[in-house]
Amino acid sequence: MIPLCDQARCEAAGCTAATCIGAGIASNDELFARSQAAIPGGVNSSIRAFKSVGGRPYLVARAEGAHVWDVEGREYIDLVQSYGAVILGHAHPAITAAVSEAVTGGTSYGAPTPREMKLAEAIRERVPSCELVRFMNSGTEATSTAVRLARGYTGRDRVVIFHGNFHGATDALLAAGGSGVATLGLPGTAGVPAGAVAETLVVPYNQVPVLDESVAAVVVEPVAANMGVIAPAPGFLEGLRAECDRVGALLVFDEVITGFRLGAGGAQGRYGVSPDLTTFGKVIGGGLPIGAVGGRAEVMSTLSPLGPVFHAGTLAGNPIATAAGLAVLGLLTADVYGELERRAQRLAALLTDACAGAGLAATFPVVGTLVGMFIGDGDAPVDFAGATATDEATYARFFHAMLAEGVAMAPGAYEALFVGLGHDDAVLDTLAERAMRAAAMTVATS
Ligand SMILES: *Cc1c(COP(=O)(O)O)cnc(C)c1O
């Protein structure tokens, strides 16, 4: 572990190291104020700014297993886990060793490597629909490449997406739509020209849309994990497969969250539906920047240099990220998934008990190793309209009560809760106690 600065040591040493993070010297407030002066909003991914829950973020000094520590030395049981990227837990020894070893051989070459070959082989072995795999640096790059590839392969422009699904910061997929009906996309954010989403159709989740021959691809989160956690309704994924086949459109599963989290075969293995293309990110990099597109060889061969659809990346297939990815996939055995699923069930159960005990209405749906949270009365939702009925104000209070007790959840009401190998039963016992106090506090302050 890298030693942290502490006040006495830093002052005594007159430390001016460029990489010094000032932990133990400055407060979260001071350091976040400095960040805000240098970085828009003080963050590099907008949700981290706490805008939807209020307050200011804690700055992480280090993390290990299930825990993160902020720059003031406060410890949190972490349910963010880099939004699921660190499935083995923070600073897992196998990842640390793989990265340390790889880094001594150079950090990027601009030439092919055996390691990226091995990671592509590891993905092919586990996900049969991925006959060929191309790497990039993020899930966002993966979804934008998949859209370009689908359009290039089919010679069509139209892309169908689902309300409440999230596919990263890809212009064509940042479309806003009405929640109950199919709508042609309007820009979902400033800076996306109308033209970029003019061919993006947004339809309700868990209903199979009727397609026509203008559709290049249907892009879907096979388990929706960015509007809470919503399982596909029986027949939904099969229906999409059949409808895509009927009109000659490609089915693209965005498995950036579900890939290698819902078992080695991802959501497609779990539900037995094969997409034409799959996007990956998060888990396959072990917490390092990575993304990938995999799919049928015939479709993937449309990518340059074999075909006419351009793709490139200076750091794509990065030797450090692929080393971490190989270490992760090597450790994710069926036993590990079984254990993670047990922990996900236990997390949902203890949170359900904590909320019920305090009289706080909430449901915690579980799909495999993924846990969601919806605050309010009623059943777990099946689509975006249902998901947005969650009580965001109460979520914000519960979030801050949990944080005060030492449990870090995502600072937004629509994110999943992530367990990893660090969340053993002792950690979950402690979490249960903290959650009970936090739920009681949430109710007391409402
Ligand atoms: C996180 C996520 C993305 C974007 O991945 P980045 O690595 O953040 O660019 C895309 N799709 C889904 C389903 C995601 O959860």
The ligand as a Tripos MOL2 file, in Angstrom:
@<TRIPOS>MOLECULE
LIG
   15    15     1     0     0
SMALL
NO_CHARGES

@<TRIPOS>ATOM
      1 C1        -21.0640    2.8420  -17.2430 C.3       1 LIG1
      2 C2        -21.8730    2.5050  -18.4550 C.ar      1 LIG1
      3 C3        -21.5140    2.9530  -19.7350 C.ar      1 LIG1
      4 C4        -20.3900    3.9350  -19.9480 C.3       1 LIG1
      5 O1        -19.1470    3.4040  -19.6200 O.3       1 LIG1
      6 P1        -17.9330    4.4210  -19.2920 P.3       1 LIG1
      7 O2        -16.7650    3.5140  -19.0880 O.co2     1 LIG1
      8 O3        -18.3590    5.1740  -18.0780 O.co2     1 LIG1
      9 O4        -17.7900    5.2950  -20.4670 O.co2     1 LIG1
     10 C5        -22.2240    2.4790  -20.8230 C.ar      1 LIG1
     11 N1        -23.2510    1.6380  -20.6670 N.ar      1 LIG1
     12 C6        -23.6440    1.1950  -19.4520 C.ar      1 LIG1
     13 C7        -24.7710    0.2190  -19.3370 C.3       1 LIG1
     14 C8        -22.9780    1.6380  -18.3080 C.ar      1 LIG1
     15 O5        -23.4000    1.2300  -17.1050 O.3       1 LIG1
@<TRIPOS>BOND
     1     1     2 1
     2     2     3 ar
     3     2    14 ar
     4     3     4 1
     5     3    10 ar
     6     4     5 1
     7     5     6 1
     8     6     7 2
     9     6     8 1
    10     6     9 1
    11    10    11 ar
    12    11    12 ar
    13    12    13 1
    14    12    14 ar
    15    14    15 1
@<TRIPOS>SUBSTRUCTURE
     1 LIG1         1 GROUP 0 **** ****
